[in-house]
Amino acid sequence: MTPEREAGSLARAEEQWRSGAGAPFVIADAADDRALGLVNVQLGEEATIAVSVFPEARGRGIAPRALRLAAKWALRDLGLEEVIAEAAADNDASIRAIEKAGFEREGLRGDRVRFSLRLAG
């Protein structure tokens, strides 16, 4: 990433936190604090969540864990009733990650599969 793109990304993240529009997080390796990806809870008409794991970190179960942790944080700490995740209908890896994170499939919305997670009980 160029320094300009990095600065732009940081500015957008700061604005999301400041405005309350979203809660972006860096997924960091617990052993050495190396960045492994990003997870973002968007707070609009409905709360949505997205994850991106960097190519070198894929296949280690990072996406489901990050999705689960961020969604449960949003439900418990922000008091949200529901968090939504979506994936392209042909993106098997994303669909598996969302399902492993505990989201329930709601169905198709155009060419996207829609999932939701609510706190139990």
Buried (B, 14 or more C-beta within 10 A) or exposed (E): EEEEEEEEEEEEBEEBEEEEEBBBBEBEEEEEEEEBBBBBBBBEEEBBBBBEBEEEBBEEEBBBBBBBBBBBBBBEEEEBEEBBBBBEEEBEEBBEBBBBBBBEEEEEEEEEBBBBBEEEE
